[in-house]
Amino acid sequence: MSAISIRLPDSLHRLARDIARQDQVSMNQFIASAVAEKVSALATEQYLNERAARGSSEKFRAALAQVPPADPEAFDQ
């Protein structure tokens, strides 16, 4: 495990400390969770962008053509 030292504005530190207390977790655990959330969001965005770059409108239309025609359900109209 790695140790880092970060500088936070006092106001942000107070807010983070208060939220950690409310959640009954340590500041270390709170900050680790916050970093994990951000990393996950960025990794997901990168993954989706990579998938979109590999996408093909021709393949999409071919897959859509396989769907049998049907009227939408009443709640979808």
C-alpha positions in Angstrom: 0.0 0.0 0.0 1.3 3.5 -0.8 1.2 6.6 1.4 0.7 10.0 0.0 0.5 13.5 1.4 -2.1 15.9 0.0 -2.9 19.5 0.6 -6.6 20.4 0.7 -8.2 23.8 1.2 -9.4 24.1 4.8 -13.0 24.3 3.6 -12.8 21.0 1.6 -11.0 19.3 4.4 -13.7 20.2 6.9 -16.4 19.0 4.5 -14.6 15.7 3.9 -14.0 15.2 7.6 -17.7 15.9 8.4 -18.9 13.5 5.7 -16.5 10.8 6.8 -17.7 11.2 10.4 -21.4 11.0 9.3 -20.5 7.8 7.3 -18.5 6.5 10.3 -15.4 5.9 8.3 -11.9 7.2 8.6 -10.6 10.1 6.5 -8.3 7.6 4.8 -11.1 5.3 3.9 -13.3 8.2 2.7 -10.5 9.7 0.5 -9.6 6.2 -0.9 -13.3 5.6 -1.8 -13.5 9.1 -3.4 -10.4 8.4 -5.5 -11.7 4.9 -6.5 -15.0 6.5 -7.6 -13.2 9.0 -9.8 -10.8 6.4 -11.3 -13.8 4.1 -12.0 -15.7 6.9 -13.8 -12.7 7.9 -15.9 -11.9 4.3 -16.8 -15.5 3.6 -17.7 -15.5 6.7 -19.9 -12.3 5.6 -21.7 -13.8 2.1 -22.2 -17.0 3.4 -23.7 -15.1 5.8 -26.0 -12.9 2.8 -27.2 -16.0 0.7 -27.8 -17.7 3.6 -29.7 -14.6 4.0 -31.9 -14.9 0.3 -32.9 -18.6 0.7 -33.6 -20.1 0.3 -37.0 -23.3 1.8 -38.3 -23.6 -1.0 -40.9 -23.4 -3.7 -38.2 -25.9 -1.7 -36.1 -28.4 -1.5 -39.0 -27.9 -5.2 -39.7 -28.6 -6.1 -36.1 -31.6 -3.8 -36.1 -32.9 -5.5 -39.3 -33.1 -8.8 -37.3 -35.7 -7.4 -34.9 -39.2 -8.4 -36.0 -41.6 -5.5 -36.6 -44.1 -5.0 -33.8 -46.2 -2.2 -32.5 -44.8 -0.6 -29.3 -46.4 -1.4 -25.9 -48.9 1.2 -24.8 -46.5 2.5 -22.1 -43.9 3.1 -24.8 -46.0 5.2 -27.1 
